[in-house]
Amino acid sequence: TGFKTTRATDIYCLNQPFPAGSTMRKTFLALAVAFCLCPFAALAADHAAQVLAANETATAGNQWQAKDGLELRYAYSGQGLTGQIISIQDIKRGRFVDSSDIGPTKTASGFDGKTAWEQEPSGTAKPQEGGDVRQLAVNEAYRLQNLWWRSDRGGATITDAGRKHDDGKDYDVLTVVPKGGKPFDAWFDPATHLLVRTVEMNTTLNVTTYYSDFAPTDGVQLPHSVVVDDGSGDANRQTMKLSSATFSTGGDDARFALPKTQLHDFELAGGATQTTVPFLLANNHVYVKASFNGSK
């Protein structure tokens, strides 16, 4: 063959013995590139593993293994409104219900492990199968279970996105693609090894969630401040301050299932269960005569 090499840095010798354009030369050059890249890919994988192992230690991952359910209550402020958000999580099974009582409206969203659902202010509850709603629910379930601590990473593909600099600090960034989910970036503080930021696309919005003010709760570290920025400006930032965190059992299936629709925004006079409403169909538009508090 006319060459000998033992190091990746010696690979340049491969293009010497073969004529330009020869099949043998192309083959060996391809092998050379692959050989050169392998050590760097291995180093990146090792660094990602180190980042996650350090995060598990910093978050008291050995204590998380014994946790089952978690209820988080937050004081909410944002978009000119205030209120409360409650997140009920099934840590072992990846199920959750996030409910909000903000301003004049009450809403909820959840994931039963298979189906993502949403309950509107009217009380109407529907499964959410369009867009990326289910993928985002899978991402949330993945994070609340800390599946990236497992040796198989919970079936996710995780790559090292390198060291990034922002706001005068450096961060270790990993790109995570959960099985059935969608890509998101996880930012870890290299000093504390805690997860301080996630960045993921929500439909057309690039949403950044910041986690800070970590404090121990029942043996594990929890962020007491969560800020959501959808990129539409500071005025629309949403801030959640943790008011209580309670660990418990994961709960039964009904707790995370799609709620039954219970409408409370109308009723039929006289306790009737049905009625007939006359309407006018004109130019493919439906017109109904109606009044509100006696005024038409």
HUCOR-V621826 format. One record per residue. PSI is psi in degrees with one decimal (none if undefined). NEAR is the number of other C-alpha atoms within 10 Angstrom. D_FIRST is the distance of its C-alpha to the first C-alpha in Angstrom with 2 decimals. Layout:
psi=PSI near=NEAR d_first=D_FIRST
psi=PSI near=NEAR d_first=D_FIRST
This chain:
psi=-25.4 near=6 d_first=0.00
psi=14.4 near=8 d_first=3.81
psi=161.1 near=10 d_first=5.79
psi=135.1 near=10 d_first=8.42
psi=146.0 near=11 d_first=11.48
psi=-6.5 near=7 d_first=14.71
psi=154.5 near=9 d_first=17.05
psi=-32.5 near=14 d_first=17.79
psi=-12.7 near=9 d_first=18.62
psi=2.1 near=12 d_first=15.13
psi=-24.4 near=19 d_first=13.76
psi=-22.1 near=12 d_first=14.36
psi=-19.0 near=14 d_first=11.12
psi=-26.4 near=19 d_first=9.43
psi=9.5 near=16 d_first=11.25
psi=-45.3 near=11 d_first=10.21
psi=-17.1 near=12 d_first=7.19
psi=144.3 near=15 d_first=8.91
psi=147.5 near=11 d_first=12.50
psi=136.3 near=11 d_first=15.33
psi=-6.2 near=8 d_first=16.65
psi=149.4 near=9 d_first=13.85
psi=-40.9 near=11 d_first=13.96
psi=-40.2 near=14 d_first=10.28
psi=-43.6 near=17 d_first=10.88
psi=-40.8 near=16 d_first=14.17
psi=-47.0 near=10 d_first=13.06
psi=-33.0 near=15 d_first=10.76
psi=-39.6 near=17 d_first=13.63
psi=-42.7 near=12 d_first=16.11
psi=-36.4 near=14 d_first=14.55
psi=-44.6 near=18 d_first=14.52
psi=-45.5 near=13 d_first=18.18
psi=-41.3 near=11 d_first=19.17
psi=-38.6 near=14 d_first=17.71
psi=-38.1 near=16 d_first=19.63
psi=-27.9 near=12 d_first=22.75
psi=-47.4 near=12 d_first=22.99
psi=-37.4 near=12 d_first=24.36
psi=-39.1 near=11 d_first=26.91
psi=-40.4 near=13 d_first=28.05
psi=-39.8 near=11 d_first=28.52
psi=-41.7 near=12 d_first=30.48
psi=-42.3 near=16 d_first=32.66
psi=-41.1 near=15 d_first=33.41
psi=-40.8 near=12 d_first=34.29
psi=-40.7 near=17 d_first=36.56
psi=-42.1 near=21 d_first=38.32
psi=-38.9 near=20 d_first=38.93
psi=-41.0 near=12 d_first=40.31
psi=-44.6 near=20 d_first=42.61
psi=-37.5 near=21 d_first=44.02
psi=-40.4 near=17 d_first=44.47
psi=-37.1 near=19 d_first=46.33
psi=-40.7 near=21 d_first=48.45
psi=-43.2 near=21 d_first=49.39
psi=-45.4 near=15 d_first=50.52
psi=-32.5 near=15 d_first=52.42
psi=-0.2 near=22 d_first=54.16
psi=53.8 near=15 d_first=55.07
psi=-30.2 near=18 d_first=52.96
psi=-24.9 near=12 d_first=54.09
psi=-30.9 near=14 d_first=57.59
psi=-30.5 near=18 d_first=56.59
psi=-27.7 near=12 d_first=55.58
psi=-4.5 near=10 d_first=59.25
psi=149.0 near=18 d_first=60.46
psi=-64.5 near=17 d_first=61.60
psi=156.9 near=20 d_first=63.55
psi=132.6 near=19 d_first=64.22
psi=121.8 near=19 d_first=66.91
psi=133.8 near=17 d_first=66.54
psi=129.8 near=20 d_first=69.41
psi=144.5 near=21 d_first=68.95
psi=128.3 near=18 d_first=71.40
psi=142.0 near=21 d_first=70.21
psi=139.3 near=19 d_first=70.77
psi=151.3 near=17 d_first=69.27
psi=32.2 near=11 d_first=70.02
psi=9.5 near=10 d_first=73.64
psi=158.5 near=11 d_first=74.15
psi=160.8 near=17 d_first=74.43
psi=-150.7 near=17 d_first=74.38
psi=143.2 near=19 d_first=72.59
psi=134.9 near=21 d_first=69.35
psi=127.1 near=20 d_first=68.84
psi=118.9 near=18 d_first=65.46
psi=123.5 near=23 d_first=65.54
psi=137.4 near=28 d_first=62.18
psi=96.1 near=27 d_first=61.06
psi=-38.3 near=24 d_first=58.22
psi=-26.1 near=19 d_first=56.98
psi=-3.5 near=16 d_first=57.06
psi=35.0 near=24 d_first=56.25
psi=152.8 near=30 d_first=59.61
psi=159.9 near=28 d_first=61.77
psi=122.8 near=22 d_first=64.86
psi=114.8 near=19 d_first=65.34
psi=147.3 near=19 d_first=68.93
psi=142.3 near=19 d_first=70.54
psi=87.8 near=17 d_first=74.14
psi=123.3 near=17 d_first=73.93
psi=-130.5 near=12 d_first=76.88
psi=0.0 near=9 d_first=78.70
psi=152.1 near=11 d_first=75.93
psi=127.5 near=17 d_first=74.44
psi=168.8 near=18 d_first=71.09
psi=153.3 near=20 d_first=68.50
psi=154.6 near=23 d_first=65.00
psi=176.1 near=27 d_first=63.14
psi=122.1 near=25 d_first=60.40
psi=12.1 near=21 d_first=61.12
psi=-19.0 near=18 d_first=57.49
psi=-44.5 near=12 d_first=57.14
psi=132.1 near=18 d_first=59.45
psi=141.4 near=25 d_first=60.06
psi=165.6 near=23 d_first=63.68
psi=140.6 near=22 d_first=66.05
psi=120.6 near=22 d_first=69.80
psi=166.7 near=14 d_first=71.54
psi=-28.1 near=17 d_first=74.62
psi=-15.1 near=15 d_first=76.84
psi=-8.6 near=18 d_first=75.71
psi=127.5 near=15 d_first=73.66
psi=130.4 near=20 d_first=70.51
psi=146.3 near=16 d_first=67.66
psi=146.9 near=18 d_first=64.11
psi=109.4 near=17 d_first=61.54
psi=-8.1 near=12 d_first=58.83
psi=166.1 near=8 d_first=58.17
psi=-140.8 near=10 d_first=55.86
psi=20.9 near=15 d_first=53.89
psi=-46.7 near=19 d_first=56.78
psi=-38.2 near=23 d_first=55.31
psi=-41.0 near=20 d_first=51.88
psi=-34.8 near=22 d_first=53.63
psi=-40.3 near=26 d_first=55.65
psi=-41.7 near=23 d_first=52.49
psi=-45.5 near=22 d_first=51.16
psi=-42.4 near=18 d_first=54.44
psi=-38.5 near=25 d_first=54.45
psi=-44.7 near=24 d_first=50.89
psi=-40.0 near=15 d_first=51.91
psi=-23.9 near=17 d_first=55.20
psi=-9.9 near=21 d_first=53.48
psi=45.6 near=20 d_first=50.77
psi=-19.3 near=18 d_first=48.23
psi=-11.5 near=22 d_first=45.36
psi=-17.8 near=17 d_first=46.13
psi=156.5 near=12 d_first=45.04
psi=-31.8 near=9 d_first=41.66
psi=6.2 near=10 d_first=40.98
psi=23.6 near=18 d_first=42.54
psi=25.4 near=15 d_first=45.10
psi=1.4 near=15 d_first=42.70
psi=157.0 near=18 d_first=42.16
psi=122.6 near=14 d_first=39.02
psi=126.2 near=19 d_first=39.03
psi=151.0 near=18 d_first=36.81
psi=117.1 near=21 d_first=37.06
psi=3.4 near=16 d_first=38.56
psi=-175.9 near=13 d_first=38.38
psi=127.4 near=13 d_first=41.17
psi=149.1 near=11 d_first=43.90
psi=129.8 near=10 d_first=46.83
psi=141.8 near=7 d_first=50.32
psi=36.6 near=5 d_first=53.89
psi=11.6 near=5 d_first=52.78
psi=158.5 near=9 d_first=50.75
psi=150.0 near=15 d_first=47.20
psi=146.6 near=20 d_first=46.36
psi=122.5 near=21 d_first=43.53
psi=129.8 near=24 d_first=43.10
psi=141.3 near=23 d_first=41.68
psi=123.1 near=20 d_first=41.55
psi=132.6 near=22 d_first=42.91
psi=93.4 near=18 d_first=43.09
psi=151.1 near=25 d_first=45.30
psi=119.2 near=16 d_first=45.09
psi=-3.7 near=13 d_first=47.68
psi=-155.6 near=20 d_first=48.19
psi=161.9 near=19 d_first=46.89
psi=142.1 near=19 d_first=44.84
psi=154.1 near=20 d_first=46.61
psi=134.7 near=20 d_first=45.69
psi=123.5 near=21 d_first=46.91
psi=126.7 near=23 d_first=47.59
psi=138.5 near=23 d_first=47.91
psi=118.9 near=17 d_first=49.54
psi=-14.5 near=17 d_first=47.06
psi=-46.3 near=9 d_first=50.10
psi=-19.7 near=12 d_first=52.06
psi=16.9 near=20 d_first=49.24
psi=152.2 near=24 d_first=51.80
psi=116.0 near=24 d_first=51.29
psi=-5.9 near=19 d_first=53.15
psi=143.3 near=20 d_first=52.23
psi=146.9 near=19 d_first=50.97
psi=121.1 near=19 d_first=50.23
psi=150.2 near=20 d_first=50.21
psi=128.7 near=16 d_first=51.23
psi=99.5 near=16 d_first=54.58
psi=-104.9 near=11 d_first=55.00
psi=2.5 near=7 d_first=54.84
psi=136.5 near=12 d_first=55.57
psi=98.2 near=13 d_first=53.06
psi=127.1 near=18 d_first=54.92
psi=127.9 near=18 d_first=54.39
psi=125.0 near=18 d_first=56.07
psi=135.4 near=18 d_first=56.68
psi=129.3 near=18 d_first=57.44
psi=-177.4 near=16 d_first=59.22
psi=51.2 near=13 d_first=61.99
psi=141.9 near=16 d_first=60.38
psi=149.7 near=13 d_first=62.74
psi=137.7 near=12 d_first=62.76
psi=115.0 near=13 d_first=64.54
psi=39.2 near=13 d_first=64.97
psi=-6.7 near=13 d_first=61.99
psi=158.7 near=17 d_first=59.51
psi=128.6 near=18 d_first=58.90
psi=140.5 near=18 d_first=60.25
psi=130.6 near=18 d_first=60.37
psi=-3.6 near=19 d_first=64.02
psi=127.7 near=17 d_first=63.33
psi=125.2 near=19 d_first=61.43
psi=129.5 near=19 d_first=61.30
psi=124.5 near=19 d_first=60.10
psi=114.7 near=19 d_first=59.26
psi=9.4 near=20 d_first=58.57
psi=4.0 near=12 d_first=57.96
psi=8.1 near=11 d_first=61.33
psi=157.4 near=8 d_first=62.87
psi=-31.5 near=11 d_first=64.43
psi=-23.7 near=10 d_first=67.63
psi=7.4 near=15 d_first=65.88
psi=142.1 near=17 d_first=64.15
psi=125.5 near=19 d_first=65.15
psi=132.0 near=20 d_first=65.75
psi=124.1 near=21 d_first=66.25
psi=124.0 near=19 d_first=67.66
psi=125.4 near=20 d_first=67.50
psi=-27.6 near=12 d_first=71.03
psi=150.4 near=13 d_first=70.35
psi=123.9 near=18 d_first=67.57
psi=122.4 near=12 d_first=68.47
psi=141.6 near=17 d_first=66.22
psi=-165.9 near=13 d_first=67.53
psi=159.8 near=14 d_first=66.59
psi=-22.8 near=22 d_first=64.35
psi=162.2 near=15 d_first=67.25
psi=173.4 near=9 d_first=67.83
psi=-37.0 near=10 d_first=66.28
psi=-27.0 near=9 d_first=69.33
psi=-28.4 near=16 d_first=68.86
psi=-0.7 near=24 d_first=65.63
psi=162.0 near=20 d_first=66.50
psi=121.8 near=20 d_first=67.55
psi=155.2 near=19 d_first=71.17
psi=138.1 near=11 d_first=74.02
psi=125.5 near=13 d_first=75.27
psi=101.9 near=11 d_first=78.60
psi=135.6 near=12 d_first=80.13
psi=13.4 near=10 d_first=82.90
psi=4.9 near=8 d_first=83.29
psi=163.6 near=7 d_first=85.91
psi=155.3 near=11 d_first=88.55
psi=136.4 near=9 d_first=90.87
psi=144.0 near=9 d_first=94.55
psi=13.5 near=6 d_first=96.68
psi=17.2 near=7 d_first=93.76
psi=152.7 near=8 d_first=92.74
psi=-11.8 near=8 d_first=89.34
psi=161.1 near=9 d_first=89.08
psi=169.1 near=8 d_first=90.73
psi=130.2 near=5 d_first=90.79
psi=115.5 near=8 d_first=89.98
psi=146.1 near=9 d_first=91.05
psi=163.4 near=11 d_first=88.73
psi=126.8 near=11 d_first=88.48
psi=113.0 near=10 d_first=85.42
psi=123.9 near=8 d_first=85.22
psi=43.4 near=6 d_first=82.31
psi=21.3 near=7 d_first=79.97
psi=141.8 near=9 d_first=81.19
psi=124.6 near=9 d_first=83.13
psi=128.5 near=11 d_first=86.22
psi=133.6 near=11 d_first=88.14
psi=128.3 near=9 d_first=91.45
psi=162.6 near=9 d_first=91.23
psi=155.3 near=8 d_first=92.94
psi=116.3 near=6 d_first=92.05
psi=38.8 near=5 d_first=94.87
psi=-5.4 near=6 d_first=97.33
psi=133.7 near=6 d_first=95.91
psi=none near=7 d_first=94.35
